[in-house]
Amino acid sequence: MKNRQIALDHLGETEAAALLVDGRLQDFLIDTDQPRPGTIYRATATRPLKGQGGMFVTTPDGPGFLRQVKGLSPGQPILCQVTGYAEPGKALPVTARLLFKSRYAIVTPEAPGLNISRSIRDDDRRDALLEIAHEEMAGSDMGLILRSSCAEADADDIAEDIRAMHSMAQAVLADATGDAELLAEGDGPHALAWREWVEPAEIATQSGSFEALGVLDQLDELGSDLVRLGSGAMYIEPTRALIAVDVNTGGDTSPAAGLKVNLAAAKELPRQLRLRGLGGQITLDLAPMVKKDRRAFESALRTAFKADHVETALVGWTPLGHFELQRKRDRLPLKGRLA
C-alpha cells in the first residue's frame, strides 16, 4: 500500500495544502486573492455580448461573463457561481448552474434526480446509498449526486453531508433578489483537501509540516521549466498564448529513445500541469518517433489524464506533428507565487 500524507500548513500567511504519495508531491493547493472557484454571487446582468451568446454580469468582485443567457435581460438579478480563474484583463467565468459540493454529496438545484457515482458498482452498497438519498431529499425538487467517496463512508456522515449541502442550497436560492452580493465563498485549500483527497492518509496540521515532509524542496523544483525523465527531459514553458512542452531524448540515441521518453512524458505531464497550476491551450513538441508509435503514445496519455481530476481534452495531432490539449483553468499558475 502506498504511503499517503496530507499536510495542511501555510506559506507565509497564505493557506496551502499538499498531498504526498511515498514522499513525492502529487498535488498542491495554495490560496489566492482572486475569487475562489465555487463562490456564489447574486449578480446583476448588464449587457449581452452579441455573436457569442453570453452576457456580462456585475458581481461584488468585478465583472463576470455568463454563457447561459436565455430569458435574461439587462438589470435582472441572477444567481451565478465562479467556475475558474479569470485570465488577465478578462471577466470572471461564471455559470448559472449552481452546484453545492462537499466530500460525499453534490446538490444540483437545476438537475433533479438522485444519482450514485458509477464507480460504486456493488449493488447492495448502491441500494443502501439510494435509501439514504431518498430519506434525506424527501420532498425536495433538487437533485443529488453521491460521490465515489461514499463507497466506504459512514452512513451518518453521508446523511449529515447531504443535509448540510441541501440546507445551504435552500438558503442561497431563497436569496435570489436584490443588489449584487457575495452569498457563499468557495472552499479554501484546507477545505478542498478534505473534500477532494478522500483516500486514507496521514494528516499533518502542525505549523512547519511542509518543511518536515520535504514539500518546500519539491516546490523549489517546480520553479524550473526542466523536468527530468530518466536520460531524457521535457521543458514546460508557459507563454502568453499557450503552454509549450518540449520533449527530448537527451543523450540516449537508441532507436527506441523517442518513444521511451514520450511515454515517460505522457505519464508525468498531468502531475506537472496540476502542480504548476497550468491550463488553457497546451502544445506538445515530442521527441522524434515513427508514426506507428503514435497510437501507443495516445493510449498512455489518455490513461494518465483519466486519473487526473482537472478536465482536459486531448485534441489531437497537428500537421507539423505536434500534439494539442485543452485544459480547464481551475488554478492560477504557481510560478511567481512562492516567494
C-alpha positions as CSV (number, residue, x, y, z in Angstrom):
1,M,0.0,0.0,0.0
2,K,1.3,3.5,-0.9
3,N,2.0,5.8,2.0
4,R,-0.2,8.9,1.6
5,Q,0.3,12.1,3.6
6,I,-1.6,15.3,3.6
7,A,0.0,18.4,5.0
8,L,-2.2,21.4,6.0
9,D,0.1,24.4,6.5
10,H,0.8,27.9,5.4
11,L,3.4,29.6,3.1
12,G,4.0,32.8,5.0
13,E,0.4,33.9,5.7
14,T,-1.1,32.1,2.8
15,E,-3.1,28.9,3.4
16,A,-1.9,25.9,1.5
17,A,-2.3,22.1,1.4
18,A,0.0,19.4,0.0
19,L,-0.7,15.7,-0.9
20,L,2.3,13.3,-1.0
21,V,2.4,9.7,-2.1
22,D,5.5,7.8,-0.9
23,G,7.1,11.2,-0.2
24,R,6.6,12.5,-3.7
25,L,4.4,15.6,-4.1
26,Q,1.3,14.7,-6.1
27,D,-0.9,17.8,-5.6
28,F,-0.6,21.2,-4.1
29,L,-3.2,23.8,-3.3
30,I,-2.5,27.4,-2.4
31,D,-4.9,30.3,-1.7
32,T,-5.2,33.3,-3.9
33,D,-6.6,36.8,-3.6
34,Q,-8.9,36.2,-6.5
35,P,-12.4,34.8,-6.0
36,R,-12.3,31.1,-5.5
37,P,-14.0,28.7,-7.8
38,G,-17.3,27.6,-6.3
39,T,-18.0,31.1,-5.0
40,I,-21.7,32.0,-5.4
41,Y,-23.0,35.6,-6.1
42,R,-26.2,37.3,-6.6
43,A,-25.1,39.2,-9.6
44,T,-26.8,41.8,-11.9
45,A,-27.0,41.3,-15.7
46,T,-25.5,44.2,-17.5
47,R,-25.2,43.8,-21.3
48,P,-25.2,40.9,-23.8
49,L,-22.2,40.1,-25.9
50,K,-23.6,39.8,-29.4
51,G,-22.3,36.9,-31.5
52,Q,-21.0,35.0,-28.6
53,G,-24.2,34.0,-26.8
54,G,-23.1,35.4,-23.5
55,M,-23.8,38.3,-21.1
56,F,-21.6,40.3,-18.8
57,V,-22.8,40.5,-15.1
58,T,-21.8,42.7,-12.2
59,T,-20.5,40.9,-9.1
60,P,-19.1,42.4,-5.8
61,D,-15.7,41.3,-7.1
62,G,-15.9,42.8,-10.5
63,P,-17.4,41.8,-13.9
64,G,-18.3,38.2,-14.7
65,F,-19.1,36.6,-18.0
66,L,-22.1,34.2,-18.2
67,R,-22.6,32.0,-21.3
68,Q,-26.2,30.9,-20.5
69,V,-28.4,34.0,-21.2
70,K,-31.7,32.5,-22.3
71,G,-34.5,34.7,-20.8
72,L,-32.0,37.0,-19.1
73,S,-32.3,40.8,-19.6
74,P,-30.1,43.7,-18.5
75,G,-30.7,44.8,-14.9
76,Q,-32.1,41.4,-13.9
77,P,-30.6,39.8,-10.7
78,I,-29.2,36.3,-11.2
79,L,-27.5,33.7,-9.1
80,C,-24.2,32.6,-10.5
81,Q,-21.2,30.6,-9.5
82,V,-17.5,31.1,-10.3
83,T,-16.2,28.2,-12.4
84,G,-12.5,29.0,-12.7
85,Y,-10.0,31.9,-12.6
86,A,-10.1,34.8,-15.0
87,E,-7.3,35.4,-17.4
88,P,-5.5,38.7,-17.0
89,G,-7.8,41.5,-18.2
90,K,-10.8,39.3,-18.6
91,A,-14.1,38.8,-16.7
92,L,-14.7,36.1,-14.1
93,P,-16.1,32.9,-15.8
94,V,-19.4,32.2,-14.1
95,T,-22.3,29.8,-14.6
96,A,-26.0,29.9,-13.6
97,R,-26.0,26.1,-13.0
98,L,-25.2,26.1,-9.3
99,L,-23.5,23.1,-7.6
100,F,-23.3,22.7,-3.8
101,K,-20.4,20.3,-3.5
102,S,-18.9,18.6,-0.4
103,R,-16.9,15.5,0.4
104,Y,-19.8,13.0,-0.1
105,A,-22.6,14.9,-1.8
106,I,-23.3,17.3,-4.6
107,V,-26.7,19.0,-4.6
108,T,-27.9,20.2,-8.0
109,P,-30.9,22.6,-7.9
110,E,-31.2,22.7,-11.7
111,A,-30.9,19.0,-12.3
112,P,-33.4,16.9,-10.3
113,G,-32.9,13.2,-9.7
114,L,-30.9,11.0,-7.3
115,N,-27.7,9.6,-8.7
116,I,-24.9,7.4,-7.4
117,S,-21.3,7.6,-8.7
118,R,-20.8,4.9,-11.4
119,S,-17.5,4.0,-9.8
120,I,-19.6,2.4,-6.9
121,R,-20.5,-0.9,-8.5
122,D,-21.6,-3.0,-5.6
123,D,-25.4,-3.4,-5.9
124,D,-26.0,-3.7,-2.1
125,R,-24.0,-0.6,-1.4
126,R,-25.8,1.3,-4.2
127,D,-29.2,0.3,-2.7
128,A,-28.1,1.5,0.8
129,L,-26.9,4.8,-0.6
130,L,-30.1,5.3,-2.5
131,E,-32.1,4.7,0.7
132,I,-30.1,7.4,2.4
133,A,-30.6,9.8,-0.5
134,H,-34.3,9.2,-0.6
135,E,-34.6,9.8,3.1
136,E,-32.6,13.0,3.2
137,M,-34.0,14.5,0.0
138,A,-37.6,13.6,0.6
139,G,-40.0,16.3,-0.6
140,S,-37.2,18.3,-2.4
141,D,-37.3,19.1,-6.1
142,M,-33.5,19.4,-6.1
143,G,-31.1,16.8,-7.5
144,L,-28.4,14.9,-5.6
145,I,-25.2,13.1,-6.7
146,L,-23.5,10.8,-4.2
147,R,-19.8,10.8,-4.9
148,S,-17.4,7.9,-5.2
149,S,-16.1,8.7,-1.7
150,C,-19.4,7.3,-0.4
151,A,-18.2,3.8,-1.2
152,E,-16.9,3.0,2.3
153,A,-18.1,6.1,4.2
154,D,-20.2,6.0,7.4
155,A,-23.9,6.4,6.7
156,D,-24.3,9.1,9.3
157,D,-21.5,11.1,7.8
158,I,-23.1,10.9,4.3
159,A,-26.5,11.9,5.7
160,E,-25.0,14.9,7.5
161,D,-23.2,16.0,4.4
162,I,-26.4,15.8,2.3
163,R,-28.3,17.8,4.9
164,A,-25.6,20.5,5.0
165,M,-25.5,20.9,1.3
166,H,-29.3,20.9,0.9
167,S,-29.7,23.5,3.6
168,M,-27.1,25.7,2.0
169,A,-28.8,25.4,-1.4
170,Q,-32.1,26.3,0.1
171,A,-30.6,29.4,1.8
172,V,-28.9,30.6,-1.4
173,L,-31.9,30.1,-3.6
174,A,-34.1,32.0,-1.2
175,D,-31.8,35.0,-1.5
176,A,-32.1,35.5,-5.3
177,T,-33.4,39.1,-5.4
178,G,-31.6,42.4,-4.6
179,D,-28.3,44.1,-5.5
180,A,-25.1,42.2,-6.3
181,E,-23.8,40.4,-3.2
182,L,-21.5,37.5,-2.2
183,L,-23.7,34.7,-0.9
184,A,-21.2,31.8,-0.4
185,E,-17.5,31.7,-0.7
186,G,-15.7,28.9,-2.4
187,D,-13.6,26.4,-0.4
188,G,-10.0,27.3,0.5
189,P,-7.1,24.9,0.2
190,H,-7.7,23.1,3.6
191,A,-11.4,22.6,2.9
192,L,-10.6,21.5,-0.7
193,A,-8.1,18.9,0.6
194,W,-10.8,17.5,2.9
195,R,-13.3,17.5,0.1
196,E,-11.2,16.0,-2.7
197,W,-8.3,14.0,-1.2
198,V,-10.6,11.3,0.3
199,E,-8.3,8.2,0.2
200,P,-6.8,7.2,3.6
201,A,-3.8,9.3,4.6
202,E,-1.8,10.5,7.5
203,I,-2.7,14.1,8.1
204,A,-0.2,16.7,9.4
205,T,-1.7,20.0,10.6
206,Q,1.1,21.5,12.7
207,S,3.0,24.6,11.5
208,G,6.2,23.6,9.7
209,S,4.8,20.4,8.3
210,F,5.7,21.5,4.7
211,E,9.4,21.7,5.7
212,A,9.4,18.5,7.8
213,L,7.9,16.4,4.9
214,G,10.1,17.9,2.2
215,V,7.3,19.8,0.4
216,L,9.4,23.0,0.2
217,D,12.3,21.4,-1.6
218,Q,9.9,19.9,-4.1
219,L,8.2,23.2,-4.6
220,D,11.6,24.8,-5.4
221,E,12.0,22.2,-8.3
222,L,8.7,23.5,-9.8
223,G,10.4,26.9,-10.3
224,S,12.4,25.4,-13.2
225,D,10.9,24.7,-16.6
226,L,13.0,21.5,-16.8
227,V,11.5,18.1,-15.8
228,R,14.0,15.2,-15.8
229,L,12.7,12.0,-17.5
230,G,15.5,9.4,-17.0
231,S,18.1,10.2,-19.6
232,G,15.6,12.5,-21.4
233,A,13.7,15.6,-20.3
234,M,10.8,17.8,-21.0
235,Y,10.6,21.6,-20.7
236,I,7.3,23.2,-19.7
237,E,7.2,26.8,-20.8
238,P,4.1,29.0,-20.4
239,T,3.8,31.7,-23.0
240,R,1.1,34.4,-23.3
241,A,-0.8,32.3,-25.9
242,L,-0.3,28.7,-24.8
243,I,1.8,26.2,-22.8
244,A,4.7,24.8,-24.8
245,V,6.0,21.4,-23.8
246,D,9.3,20.3,-25.5
247,V,10.3,16.7,-25.0
248,N,13.8,15.4,-26.0
249,T,15.8,12.3,-25.6
250,G,18.9,13.8,-24.1
251,G,22.0,11.6,-24.5
252,D,20.0,8.5,-25.5
253,T,20.5,7.8,-29.2
254,S,19.0,4.3,-29.4
255,P,16.2,3.6,-31.9
256,A,13.6,3.4,-29.2
257,A,14.7,6.5,-27.3
258,G,12.0,8.8,-28.8
259,L,9.0,6.5,-27.9
260,K,10.5,5.8,-24.5
261,V,10.8,9.4,-23.4
262,N,7.5,10.4,-25.0
263,L,5.7,7.7,-22.9
264,A,7.5,8.9,-19.8
265,A,6.4,12.4,-20.6
266,A,2.8,11.3,-21.1
267,K,2.8,9.6,-17.7
268,E,4.3,12.7,-15.9
269,L,2.6,15.5,-17.7
270,P,-0.7,15.5,-15.7
271,R,1.2,15.7,-12.4
272,Q,3.4,18.6,-13.6
273,L,0.4,20.6,-15.0
274,R,-1.5,20.0,-11.8
275,L,1.3,21.1,-9.5
276,R,2.3,24.1,-11.7
277,G,-1.4,25.3,-11.9
278,L,-1.3,25.4,-15.7
279,G,-4.2,25.2,-18.1
280,G,-5.5,26.6,-21.4
281,Q,-4.0,25.5,-24.7
282,I,-1.1,23.1,-24.4
283,T,1.1,22.1,-27.4
284,L,3.5,19.1,-27.1
285,D,6.6,19.1,-29.3
286,L,7.5,15.5,-28.8
287,A,10.8,13.6,-29.4
288,P,11.0,12.0,-32.9
289,M,9.2,8.7,-33.2
290,V,7.7,6.8,-36.1
291,K,4.1,7.3,-36.9
292,K,3.1,3.8,-36.0
293,D,4.1,4.6,-32.4
294,R,1.6,7.4,-32.1
295,R,-1.2,5.1,-31.0
296,A,0.9,3.8,-28.0
297,F,1.6,7.4,-27.0
298,E,-2.0,8.5,-27.3
299,S,-3.1,5.5,-25.2
300,A,-0.5,6.3,-22.5
301,L,-1.6,10.0,-22.5
302,R,-5.3,9.0,-22.2
303,T,-4.6,6.7,-19.3
304,A,-2.6,9.4,-17.5
305,F,-5.2,12.1,-17.8
306,K,-8.1,9.7,-16.9
307,A,-6.7,9.6,-13.4
308,D,-6.5,13.4,-13.2
309,H,-9.5,15.4,-11.9
310,V,-8.9,18.5,-14.0
311,E,-11.0,18.5,-17.2
312,T,-8.6,18.0,-20.1
313,A,-9.5,17.4,-23.8
314,L,-7.0,15.5,-25.9
315,V,-7.4,17.4,-29.2
316,G,-5.0,15.5,-31.4
317,W,-2.2,15.9,-33.9
318,T,-1.3,19.0,-35.9
319,P,0.1,18.9,-39.5
320,L,3.5,19.6,-38.0
321,G,3.4,16.6,-35.8
322,H,2.6,18.4,-32.5
323,F,0.0,17.1,-30.1
324,E,-2.5,19.5,-28.7
325,L,-4.6,19.5,-25.5
326,Q,-7.1,21.9,-23.9
327,R,-7.2,22.0,-20.1
328,K,-9.5,23.8,-17.8
329,R,-8.0,26.8,-15.9
330,D,-9.1,25.8,-12.4
331,R,-6.0,27.1,-10.7
332,L,-3.6,30.1,-11.0
333,P,-0.1,29.4,-12.2
334,L,2.2,28.5,-9.3
335,K,5.3,30.1,-10.6
336,G,6.0,33.5,-9.1
337,R,3.6,32.9,-6.1
338,L,6.0,31.1,-3.8
339,A,8.3,33.9,-2.8
